[in-house]
Amino acid sequence: MTLPDPILSYLKEKHQISVKNVKAVSGGSINQAARVTANGQELFLKWNETAPKDMFDKEVKGLELLREAETGLVIPEVIAYNPEEDDTPGFLLMEYIEPYRGDGEASRSFGKQLARLHSHTGTFFGLDHDNYIGRLPQSNKSHSSWTSFFIHERIEPQLEQAFLKGTLQRSLLANWSRLAGRLEDIFPDSKPSLLHGDLWGGNYFFNNKHQAVLIDPAVYYGHPEMELSFTKMFGGFSNDFYDSYAFESPLDAGFSDRVEIYNLYPLLVHVNLFGGHYASQAISILNRY
């Protein structure tokens, strides 16, 4: 695997980092990625030559917010990335952490630590800057109401994008309007909680100390049920994880009935990224309202 010369030059000139061995690894559906040896360390490098210039900058900010929460969750150390104004293709160089299989105790610790993350609260729903979920822009304009934030900053931007692409038909707006009008009574009260924002099974793993490692955040302050619902969308989280979370932070009654409503957001994100059967799932949910 060959790395882009501009990235190699940037690392050498700006950080005195010389990349040696390069081994391709999975970077998800958006970025290219490699495990590299540089200055005697094993590191993880991901890059994207077509991504928005500030995408990795926003990811770094998200990682910093998660680290500052001091929950016990492991957040990879950022070694280098290029600023938005630089012409080098966007990249992010981090410490490499070898994934290991976690046991029940590891899952229980993870659940407890995620509840601790959610105990970090803000004064509004949103964030002081916008960021990305996958390669899609994510608006974090502040709202005092979770329902308002969910409607205007999460669902409606994704619906509009799907309408413009023709992936979904505008006739669904009537269904969405009916559901939106009920959300104030459906969602339980919550303070704005610090969320990872994109917590599915591919964005965490355990290290050799059985600690949960979080990667690829799309951070904002939201409803903690939003995060828990996202974990159920594709699976990958154990009963030990959920039981430990609920012991640390008991869930409001009826949570399971609200999961598919929260998951309209990641579902619509997938509609806009990948289309296909995700569109039929979104239509099915909206047709129930």
C-alpha positions as CSV (number, residue, x, y, z in Angstrom):
1,M,0.0,0.0,0.0
2,T,1.3,3.4,-0.9
3,L,0.5,6.6,1.1
4,P,0.0,9.9,-0.6
5,D,3.3,11.8,-1.0
6,P,1.8,15.1,0.3
7,I,0.9,13.4,3.6
8,L,4.3,11.8,4.0
9,S,5.9,15.2,3.3
10,Y,3.7,17.0,5.7
11,L,4.4,14.6,8.5
12,K,8.2,14.8,7.8
13,E,8.3,18.6,7.5
14,K,5.8,19.6,10.2
15,H,6.2,16.9,12.8
16,Q,9.5,15.2,12.0
17,I,7.6,11.9,11.6
18,S,9.1,9.4,9.1
19,V,6.7,6.7,8.1
20,K,8.2,3.2,7.5
21,N,6.1,0.1,7.3
22,V,2.6,0.4,5.9
23,K,-0.2,-2.1,6.2
24,A,-3.7,-1.5,4.9
25,V,-6.5,-1.8,7.5
26,S,-10.2,-1.1,7.4
27,G,-11.0,2.6,7.4
28,G,-14.8,2.1,7.2
29,S,-16.9,3.1,4.2
30,I,-15.5,6.7,4.0
31,N,-11.7,6.8,4.5
32,Q,-8.6,4.9,3.6
33,A,-6.6,3.7,6.5
34,A,-3.3,2.0,7.4
35,R,-1.3,0.7,10.3
36,V,2.1,2.3,10.1
37,T,5.4,2.3,11.9
38,A,6.8,5.8,12.4
39,N,9.5,7.0,14.7
40,G,9.6,3.6,16.4
41,Q,5.8,3.6,17.2
42,E,2.9,1.7,15.8
43,L,0.3,4.2,14.6
44,F,-3.0,4.4,12.8
45,L,-3.3,6.7,9.8
46,K,-6.5,7.5,8.0
47,W,-7.0,9.9,5.2
48,N,-9.5,11.1,2.6
49,E,-8.5,13.1,-0.5
50,T,-12.1,14.2,-1.3
51,A,-13.5,14.8,2.2
52,P,-14.4,18.3,3.5
53,K,-11.3,20.1,4.7
54,D,-12.5,20.4,8.3
55,M,-13.8,16.8,8.7
56,F,-10.7,15.5,10.6
57,D,-10.4,18.7,12.5
58,K,-13.9,18.2,13.8
59,E,-13.2,14.6,14.7
60,V,-10.2,15.7,16.7
61,K,-12.4,18.1,18.7
62,G,-14.8,15.3,19.4
63,L,-12.1,13.0,20.6
64,E,-10.9,15.8,22.9
65,L,-14.3,16.3,24.4
66,L,-14.7,12.6,25.1
67,R,-11.2,12.5,26.7
68,E,-11.9,15.5,28.9
69,A,-14.9,13.8,30.3
70,E,-12.5,11.4,32.2
71,T,-14.9,8.4,32.3
72,G,-12.4,5.6,32.1
73,L,-13.2,5.1,28.4
74,V,-10.1,4.9,26.3
75,I,-9.8,7.6,23.6
76,P,-6.9,7.2,21.2
77,E,-4.2,9.8,21.4
78,V,-4.0,12.1,18.4
79,I,-0.5,12.4,17.0
80,A,-1.0,14.7,14.0
81,Y,-3.5,16.0,11.5
82,N,-3.5,18.8,9.0
83,P,-5.4,22.1,9.6
84,E,-8.2,23.1,7.4
85,E,-6.3,25.8,5.5
86,D,-3.5,23.4,4.5
87,D,-3.6,21.9,0.9
88,T,-2.5,18.4,2.0
89,P,-5.3,15.8,1.7
90,G,-7.2,15.5,5.0
91,F,-5.6,12.9,7.4
92,L,-5.5,11.9,11.0
93,L,-2.6,10.1,12.7
94,M,-3.3,8.4,16.0
95,E,-1.9,5.9,18.3
96,Y,-2.6,2.3,17.2
97,I,-4.5,0.2,19.7
98,E,-4.8,-3.5,19.0
99,P,-8.4,-4.8,19.3
100,Y,-9.1,-7.7,21.7
101,R,-12.2,-9.6,22.5
102,G,-13.9,-8.3,25.7
103,D,-15.6,-10.4,28.3
104,G,-18.7,-9.8,30.4
105,E,-16.8,-7.7,32.9
106,A,-15.4,-5.6,30.1
107,S,-18.9,-5.0,28.8
108,R,-20.2,-4.2,32.3
109,S,-17.4,-1.6,32.7
110,F,-18.3,-0.2,29.3
111,G,-21.9,0.3,30.2
112,K,-21.0,2.0,33.5
113,Q,-18.5,4.3,31.8
114,L,-21.0,5.3,29.0
115,A,-23.5,6.2,31.7
116,R,-20.8,8.4,33.3
117,L,-20.2,10.0,29.9
118,H,-23.9,10.9,29.7
119,S,-23.7,12.4,33.2
120,H,-21.7,15.2,31.7
121,T,-24.3,17.8,30.9
122,G,-24.4,21.1,29.1
123,T,-26.7,24.1,29.1
124,F,-28.2,23.4,25.7
125,F,-28.8,20.6,23.2
126,G,-26.2,20.8,20.4
127,L,-22.7,22.0,20.4
128,D,-20.7,25.2,19.9
129,H,-19.7,23.9,16.4
130,D,-21.1,21.7,13.7
131,N,-19.4,18.5,12.7
132,Y,-20.0,15.4,10.7
133,I,-21.6,12.0,10.9
134,G,-19.8,9.8,8.4
135,R,-19.1,12.2,5.6
136,L,-22.4,14.1,6.0
137,P,-22.6,17.5,7.7
138,Q,-24.2,17.4,11.2
139,S,-25.8,20.6,12.4
140,N,-25.5,21.3,16.1
141,K,-27.3,24.6,16.4
142,S,-28.2,25.0,20.0
143,H,-31.8,24.5,21.3
144,S,-33.2,24.6,24.8
145,S,-35.6,21.7,24.0
146,W,-34.5,18.2,23.0
147,T,-37.7,17.8,20.9
148,S,-36.9,21.0,19.0
149,F,-33.3,19.9,18.4
150,F,-34.3,16.5,17.3
151,I,-36.8,17.9,14.8
152,H,-34.8,20.8,13.3
153,E,-31.2,19.7,13.6
154,R,-31.5,15.9,13.2
155,I,-34.5,14.7,11.2
156,E,-35.6,17.5,9.0
157,P,-32.1,18.2,7.4
158,Q,-31.8,14.5,6.6
159,L,-35.3,14.3,5.2
160,E,-34.7,17.3,3.0
161,Q,-31.6,15.7,1.6
162,A,-33.4,12.5,0.9
163,F,-36.2,14.4,-0.9
164,L,-33.8,16.3,-3.0
165,K,-32.0,13.1,-4.0
166,G,-35.4,11.4,-4.8
167,T,-34.6,8.6,-2.3
168,L,-37.7,9.4,-0.4
169,Q,-40.9,11.0,-1.6
170,R,-42.2,14.3,-0.1
171,S,-45.5,12.7,0.6
172,L,-43.9,11.3,3.7
173,L,-43.9,14.8,5.2
174,A,-47.4,14.3,6.3
175,N,-46.4,11.3,8.3
176,W,-43.4,13.1,9.8
177,S,-45.5,16.1,10.7
178,R,-47.9,13.9,12.6
179,L,-45.1,12.2,14.5
180,A,-43.3,15.5,15.1
181,G,-46.4,16.9,16.7
182,R,-46.4,14.1,19.2
183,L,-42.8,14.0,20.2
184,E,-43.1,16.5,23.1
185,D,-45.3,13.9,24.8
186,I,-43.2,10.9,23.7
187,F,-39.7,11.9,24.8
188,P,-39.0,11.9,28.5
189,D,-37.3,14.9,30.0
190,S,-33.5,15.0,30.0
191,K,-30.7,17.4,30.6
192,P,-28.4,17.8,27.5
193,S,-25.9,14.9,27.9
194,L,-22.5,14.5,26.2
195,L,-22.9,11.8,23.5
196,H,-20.4,10.0,21.3
197,G,-23.0,10.6,18.6
198,D,-22.2,7.6,16.3
199,L,-22.0,4.7,18.7
200,W,-22.6,1.5,16.7
201,G,-20.7,-1.7,17.0
202,G,-18.0,-0.6,14.5
203,N,-17.0,2.4,16.5
204,Y,-15.8,0.8,19.7
205,F,-13.6,-2.2,20.6
206,F,-11.8,-3.5,23.7
207,N,-8.0,-3.3,24.2
208,N,-5.7,-5.8,25.8
209,K,-6.7,-4.5,29.3
210,H,-10.4,-5.2,28.5
211,Q,-11.1,-1.4,28.4
212,A,-13.6,0.0,25.9
213,V,-12.0,2.2,23.2
214,L,-14.1,4.8,21.4
215,I,-13.4,6.0,17.9
216,D,-15.0,8.0,15.1
217,P,-17.2,10.3,17.2
218,A,-19.9,12.7,16.1
219,V,-20.1,14.4,19.4
220,Y,-22.9,16.7,20.7
221,Y,-25.1,17.2,23.7
222,G,-28.3,15.3,23.3
223,H,-30.7,12.9,25.0
224,P,-28.9,9.8,26.4
225,E,-31.7,7.6,25.0
226,M,-30.6,8.7,21.5
227,E,-27.2,7.1,22.1
228,L,-28.6,3.9,23.6
229,S,-31.1,3.5,20.7
230,F,-28.2,3.9,18.2
231,T,-26.4,1.0,19.9
232,K,-29.4,-1.2,19.1
233,M,-29.6,-0.4,15.4
234,F,-27.0,-2.9,14.2
235,G,-26.3,-4.8,17.4
236,G,-22.9,-5.6,18.8
237,F,-23.6,-4.7,22.5
238,S,-24.2,-7.3,25.1
239,N,-26.9,-7.6,27.8
240,D,-24.1,-7.1,30.4
241,F,-23.5,-3.7,28.8
242,Y,-27.2,-2.6,28.9
243,D,-27.7,-4.0,32.4
244,S,-24.7,-2.1,33.8
245,Y,-25.8,1.1,32.1
246,A,-29.3,0.8,33.5
247,F,-27.9,0.1,37.0
248,E,-25.8,3.2,36.8
249,S,-28.4,5.4,35.2
250,P,-32.0,3.8,35.3
251,L,-34.0,4.1,32.1
252,D,-37.4,5.8,31.9
253,A,-40.3,3.5,31.4
254,G,-41.2,2.7,27.8
255,F,-37.7,3.2,26.4
256,S,-38.0,0.2,24.0
257,D,-41.1,1.8,22.4
258,R,-39.0,5.0,21.6
259,V,-36.0,3.3,20.1
260,E,-37.2,3.3,16.5
261,I,-38.1,7.0,16.7
262,Y,-34.6,7.9,17.9
263,N,-33.2,5.7,15.2
264,L,-34.9,7.6,12.4
265,Y,-31.8,9.8,12.5
266,P,-29.1,7.2,11.9
267,L,-31.5,5.4,9.5
268,L,-31.9,8.6,7.4
269,V,-28.2,9.2,7.5
270,H,-27.8,5.7,6.0
271,V,-30.5,6.5,3.5
272,N,-28.5,9.5,2.4
273,L,-25.2,7.7,2.4
274,F,-26.2,4.3,0.9
275,G,-29.9,4.4,-0.1
276,G,-31.2,0.9,-0.8
277,H,-33.2,-1.0,1.9
278,Y,-32.5,1.8,4.5
279,A,-35.1,3.9,2.6
280,S,-37.7,1.2,3.0
281,Q,-37.0,0.9,6.7
282,A,-37.4,4.7,7.1
283,I,-40.7,4.6,5.1
284,S,-42.0,1.7,7.2
285,I,-41.4,3.6,10.5
286,L,-42.9,6.9,9.2
287,N,-45.9,5.0,7.8
288,R,-46.7,3.9,11.3
289,Y,-47.5,7.5,12.2
